Amino acid sequence: MRSHILSVASALKLFFRDLPVQANYVIILFATFFIFFIDMQLPLGIAAAVPFALVVFATLWVSGAQFTILISVLGVIFTLTKFFLTPVIITTMEAVIINRGLTLMLIVCAAIMVLKLKKANIDISALTNQTLIDPTTGYKNRQAFETELETEIVRCKRYERNLSIAIIDIDLFKLFSDHSNRFGSSNNSIKTIAQEITANIRTSDIFYRIDINVFAISFPETDLAKAKEVCEAIRKKVSARMDAISENKITISIGVAMLDNNDNQMSLCKRTEEALFISKRSGGNLVCTLPEVASKDKSQVAAILTRSRSD
């Protein structure tokens, strides 16, 4: 009984989530048929082109080109239907042909314009997404980090939720790059480090590459102690992974801080960077927090498993 109720609830949730889109389709289709009905009852002539063109433009309300094409085709069919059903005694055949021809031309022109606008919107969306992605690793970049962190801070303050962030720096990166000799080799190592980090965080945690050798992680619903545990696990995993594939000793330093009530994006990032500087000044290959949190040895249990994955 319970499983049946849950399945019904899930179906209703999906239905209501998609309801606005479904309503848009219904409204536009209804408007198209209503215009045809009025056109059949009244001698609208060329005036019928305007409402048909408007419903074609209304398809900008929904995504995808298929629905625009459907409405345009319906407009053409209804226009031709009116042409064949118009009594000659009402007006001359020449006037009917001109009126229907102009109506068809306006519908086609509107459809072409709408399809071009939709394609332009898709291109702009793709370009916007590209500007938020680091080309080397394929993960989000600094611009995405700053934009999304500001939104997350507002959300966490509104609902009084925990938010921790970590900034990760590759130790002695310039020396490591010089020894690599090849730019491609350096990029491959950065990709490997990024992949190792993302393999040890939850799907709800968000990873960014914010500089050449600097990464960041946003930990929603995570307090400072838990975030430090995860970062300790990441530090050890990255070190072990790089030892296995590289002749150079590659380690990372991590600074971690948690959102306070009086924090904004700048103060939270500044405190996280200060924690990172403490780690670097202490010789690197460390995880430091501000304020300081004592480490707990939980090497037998992966840190990623100590937090709820449903957050």
Secondary structure as UniProt FT lines:
FT   HELIX           2..41
FT   HELIX           45..48
FT   HELIX           49..58
FT   HELIX           59..61
FT   HELIX           66..85
FT   TURN            88..90
FT   HELIX           93..131
FT   TURN            135..137
FT   HELIX           142..159
FT   STRAND          163..170
FT   TURN            171..172
FT   HELIX           173..180
FT   HELIX           183..198
FT   TURN            199..200
FT   TURN            203..204
FT   STRAND          206..209
FT   STRAND          214..220
FT   HELIX           224..245
FT   STRAND          252..258
FT   TURN            261..262
FT   HELIX           265..281
FT   TURN            282..283
FT   STRAND          287..290
FT   TURN            299..300
FT   HELIX           303..306
FT   TURN            309..310
//
